[in-house]
Amino acid sequence: MRAIQIERTGGPEVMKPADIDPRDPGPGEVRVRHHAIGVNFIDTYFRSGLYPVTFPCVLGSEAAGVVEAVGAGVTHVAVGDRVAYAAPGPGSYAEARTLSATPVVKVPEFLDAPRAAAVMLKGLTVQYLLRRTRPQRDLQPGDFVLWHAAAGGVGQLACQWAKALGYKLIGTAGTDDKCALALKAGAAFAINYRTDDVVARVKEITGGRGVPVVFDSVGKDTWERSLDCLERFGLMVSFGNASGPVPPVTLGQLAQKGSLHVTRPTLTTHLATREAAQQMADEMFAMIRDGKLVIDAPRSYPLEAAAQAHRDLEGRATTGALVLIP
Ligand SMILES: NC(=O)c1ccc[n+]([C@@H]2O[C@H](COP(=O)([O-])OP(=O)(O)OC[C@H]3O[C@@H](n4cnc5c(N)ncnc54)[C@H](OP(=O)(O)O)[C@@H]3O)[C@@H](O)[C@H]2O)c1
């Protein structure tokens, strides 16, 4: 079975084609034959060594395809079902993968494999961030939220979902063209964070008050500015490190900037039980069925071109989702 794996950490050049044997599923596991494999920024963290892995390591945490075999005790999917998953760890850049059945869900008819692979990990992330990660005073329709990298894979889904919930999403992005994409996806305002003063613009848009919550996946480069955009008792949601990890935080800073709250959530924690994984996916699929979340055909690469996909993603040359086709 063809796969893309690494035997050491480093740049995209460490990703090599490999021939590996698919494993039979054990109790509670399934084997999925992949038709499309999602590419996510987290894949670059495992490749670079920012997140730990054991070698050899097949990268990738998301895919869509068909169930090929089920282990003992698995009842919610059967051989032949069209399924998709966002997995807690790497192993998806391959023609098939054996994994825990917990996060594996059936895919509705209206979603083809490339779109399913484009939306599972990113869409479920937006689900838990907007629906399960709430500031102290909670959010009401009409409230502002600040979302960095709003033209990216996760970002464009967030623009749509926030609009559907009635929130005014202020999106940031690295070029004016990307800002235009965020606005098209549903952002109420867009700020080019490479050329504009984000804090001043946010204060201007919110009448000086700031936002109740910031969703920050950029990390090092935006951390400080994000804190300065929050209203009193606001919630800083740090959920990624596209520019590098956030430097050590002094708790006194949170006090000085207005009794702020901080959380550092992961999709893995939210998907830990079968019930939660299914409930989150059901809600996301309903959003797609009802036309509130429109999933564009993702940019596709052959499996063998996974390294190029990483170069494009880390080079900030992409918008929306990327998938590999095995
Ligand atoms: N914690 C979780 O549960 C979870 C789950 C899923 C994703 N995430 C995080 O969410 C983020 C988005 O993931 P994604 O797969 O959808 O990627 P993406 O947003 O499509 O790509 C990352 C974007 O980050 C921006 N960026 C800012 N500074 C950057 C830098 N120095 N280098 C590279 N990019 C930079 C770029 O947009 P601009 O050019 O507009 O700046 C780039 O397009 C990632 O940080 C990821 O780790 C976290």
Ligand as a Chemical Component Dictionary entry (heavy atoms), coordinates in Angstrom:
data_LIG
# 
_chem_comp.id                   LIG 
_chem_comp.type                 NON-POLYMER 
_chem_comp.pdbx_formal_charge   0 
_chem_comp.three_letter_code    LIG 
# 
loop_
_chem_comp_atom.comp_id 
_chem_comp_atom.atom_id 
_chem_comp_atom.alt_atom_id 
_chem_comp_atom.type_symbol 
_chem_comp_atom.charge 
_chem_comp_atom.model_Cartn_x 
_chem_comp_atom.model_Cartn_y 
_chem_comp_atom.model_Cartn_z 
_chem_comp_atom.pdbx_ordinal 
LIG N1  N1  N 0  -6.376 23.070 18.106 1  
LIG C1  C1  C 0  -7.125 22.472 17.201 2  
LIG O1  O1  O 0  -8.030 21.693 17.549 3  
LIG C2  C2  C 0  -6.926 22.741 15.745 4  
LIG C3  C3  C 0  -7.623 22.002 14.789 5  
LIG C4  C4  C 0  -7.477 22.329 13.452 6  
LIG C5  C5  C 0  -6.612 23.360 13.065 7  
LIG N2  N2  N 1  -5.924 24.025 14.027 8  
LIG C6  C6  C 0  -5.020 25.142 13.643 9  
LIG O2  O2  O 0  -5.762 26.047 12.845 10 
LIG C7  C7  C 0  -4.881 26.684 11.949 11 
LIG C8  C8  C 0  -5.451 26.631 10.561 12 
LIG O3  O3  O 0  -5.295 25.316 10.030 13 
LIG P1  P1  P 0  -5.525 25.040 8.480  14 
LIG O4  O4  O 0  -5.125 23.635 8.249  15 
LIG O5  O5  O -1 -6.884 25.501 8.103  16 
LIG O6  O6  O 0  -4.429 25.995 7.797  17 
LIG P2  P2  P 0  -4.662 27.355 6.967  18 
LIG O7  O7  O 0  -5.404 28.345 7.810  19 
LIG O8  O8  O 0  -5.237 27.023 5.642  20 
LIG O9  O9  O 0  -3.172 27.830 6.778  21 
LIG C9  C9  C 0  -2.520 28.546 7.781  22 
LIG C10 C10 C 0  -2.605 30.061 7.552  23 
LIG O10 O10 O 0  -2.008 30.704 8.662  24 
LIG C11 C11 C 0  -1.581 31.981 8.247  25 
LIG N3  N3  N 0  -0.247 32.278 8.768  26 
LIG C12 C12 C 0  0.060  33.328 9.566  27 
LIG N4  N4  N 0  1.364  33.342 9.832  28 
LIG C13 C13 C 0  1.917  32.294 9.188  29 
LIG C14 C14 C 0  3.243  31.823 9.077  30 
LIG N5  N5  N 0  4.280  32.428 9.682  31 
LIG N6  N6  N 0  3.462  30.719 8.326  32 
LIG C15 C15 C 0  2.448  30.084 7.720  33 
LIG N7  N7  N 0  1.154  30.506 7.794  34 
LIG C16 C16 C 0  0.897  31.603 8.515  35 
LIG C17 C17 C 0  -1.585 31.987 6.707  36 
LIG O11 O11 O 0  -2.676 32.818 6.291  37 
LIG P3  P3  P 0  -2.364 34.363 5.912  38 
LIG O12 O12 O 0  -1.498 34.334 4.697  39 
LIG O13 O13 O 0  -3.700 34.929 5.676  40 
LIG O14 O14 O 0  -1.672 34.940 7.113  41 
LIG C18 C18 C 0  -1.840 30.543 6.335  42 
LIG O15 O15 O 0  -2.561 30.429 5.124  43 
LIG C19 C19 C 0  -3.509 26.037 12.143 44 
LIG O16 O16 O 0  -2.733 26.816 13.020 45 
LIG C20 C20 C 0  -3.852 24.725 12.798 46 
LIG O17 O17 O 0  -2.810 24.197 13.545 47 
LIG C21 C21 C 0  -6.052 23.731 15.340 48 
# 
loop_
_chem_comp_bond.comp_id 
_chem_comp_bond.atom_id_1 
_chem_comp_bond.atom_id_2 
_chem_comp_bond.value_order 
_chem_comp_bond.pdbx_ordinal 
LIG N1  C1  SING 1  
LIG C1  O1  DOUB 2  
LIG C1  C2  SING 3  
LIG C2  C3  SING 4  
LIG C2  C21 DOUB 5  
LIG C3  C4  DOUB 6  
LIG C4  C5  SING 7  
LIG C5  N2  DOUB 8  
LIG N2  C6  SING 9  
LIG N2  C21 SING 10 
LIG C6  O2  SING 11 
LIG C6  C20 SING 12 
LIG O2  C7  SING 13 
LIG C7  C8  SING 14 
LIG C7  C19 SING 15 
LIG C8  O3  SING 16 
LIG O3  P1  SING 17 
LIG P1  O4  DOUB 18 
LIG P1  O5  SING 19 
LIG P1  O6  SING 20 
LIG O6  P2  SING 21 
LIG P2  O7  DOUB 22 
LIG P2  O8  SING 23 
LIG P2  O9  SING 24 
LIG O9  C9  SING 25 
LIG C9  C10 SING 26 
LIG C10 O10 SING 27 
LIG C10 C18 SING 28 
LIG O10 C11 SING 29 
LIG C11 N3  SING 30 
LIG C11 C17 SING 31 
LIG N3  C12 SING 32 
LIG N3  C16 SING 33 
LIG C12 N4  DOUB 34 
LIG N4  C13 SING 35 
LIG C13 C14 SING 36 
LIG C13 C16 DOUB 37 
LIG C14 N5  SING 38 
LIG C14 N6  DOUB 39 
LIG N6  C15 SING 40 
LIG C15 N7  DOUB 41 
LIG N7  C16 SING 42 
LIG C17 O11 SING 43 
LIG C17 C18 SING 44 
LIG O11 P3  SING 45 
LIG P3  O12 DOUB 46 
LIG P3  O13 SING 47 
LIG P3  O14 SING 48 
LIG C18 O15 SING 49 
LIG C19 O16 SING 50 
LIG C19 C20 SING 51 
LIG C20 O17 SING 52 
# 
